[in-house]
Amino acid sequence: GHTAMLNSGCWHPKIKEEFMTCSNDGTVRTWDVNNDKKHKSVFKPRTFQGKKVTPTCCAYSRDGKLIAAGCQDGSIQIWDRNLSVHTKFLCRQAHTPGSDPSCLAFSYDGTILASRGGDDTLKTWDIRNFKKPLNVATGLTTYFTMTDCCFSPDDKLVLTGTSVKKNEGNGKLVFFDRATFQKVYEVEVTNASVVRCLWHPKLNQIMVGTANGLAKVYYDPLKSHRGAKLCVVKSQRKERHAETLTQDYIITPHALPMFREARQRSTKKQLEKDRLDPMKSNKPEPPVSGPGRGGRVAAHGGTLSSYIVKSIALDKTDDSNPREAILRHAKEAAENPYWVAPAYSKTQPETLFHEDSEEDEEADKEPEWKKRKI
């Protein structure tokens, strides 16, 4: 989406799937989580001359209808969320040009906008009269382009942090009254700059991030809910002496030495055993030898179906010459007739065939032309 470094981002207060980002490419864009290919809309802040300007921070209004951006030229530009062409509210000289406003925050009633500038100021604005600020607090040192400001949950206070150089004091949280803008209270956090701060509206706790890597949480023991209060209030439970003295020993049966399986000491022996095991070594079945076709035939049992299966698998084909196969039984049939001859024994006439003599046989051997009589 963006073609340059991102500066800030925030979620839509009402629509969970929508968020907004601003970048050094001079655009503020809204996105839908479910569509990662294309942005929903683009807002392009412009200078007085109509040139492109970089937005350094952005924010939604509490109802989500307005989009505000703080720009490098010191201006604050606000658009209607549904109309991305022209600004709805605009203040050109909100902060010193080139000072990079670091944060914008809307009040909970939606009428006041707080802006934290890189020119060491904190200002509040009435959106309905956006030409000049309502209140200004100066002398709030900041060295970071993301120093936060926020409203208290009851909308009565405005909070921001201050920056310090190394070993030159402590970073502070500063509280201002929203109406009079008098400094109400300040808290020294640590010996480094206070960069980020967030006042949670439901927990009533302040989360603070500092430049030396600390993250601190401040809470009210009476008005805060859950959150950090859960772990701080919880007291350590005292152990009862009776529990520490009596300890139940649970022995499982297989933990006893007599029930334990012998541990294989040698890996080589175990591998040799596994090699002999047909299941572990994935031994293939041997080829079919003997009777049977199309696979192995199991030993048939006593059922008819198993007998038929066994019989079908037997190889009963005879590859020999059929004539020789029939003549193989000719001698036995002549000597011991069983099927045809006994059936006709009573009615069979005597055979009266002419038997050739030796002369006839010799005559048969003579050529044909000698037999003819001329």
Protein Blocks (a to p, Z undefined) as FASTA:
>chain_A
ZZcdcfbdcddfklmmbccdddfkopacdddfklmkbcfbdcddddfkopacddfbdcdd
fkopaccdddfkopacdddfklmkbcfbdcfklpaehklpabdcddfkopaccdddfkop
acdddfklmmbcfbdcehiacfbfkbccdddfklpaccddddddehiaccddddddfklo
pafbdcdfbfcdcfbdcddfklopacdddfkopacddddfklpgghjlmmmmpccddddf
klmmpccddddfklpmklpccddfblklmmmmmmmpmklnopacdddededehiacdddd
fbfklmmmmmmmpccbdfbdfklmmmmmmmmmmmmcfklmmmmmmmmccddddcddfklm
mmmmpcfklmpcZZ
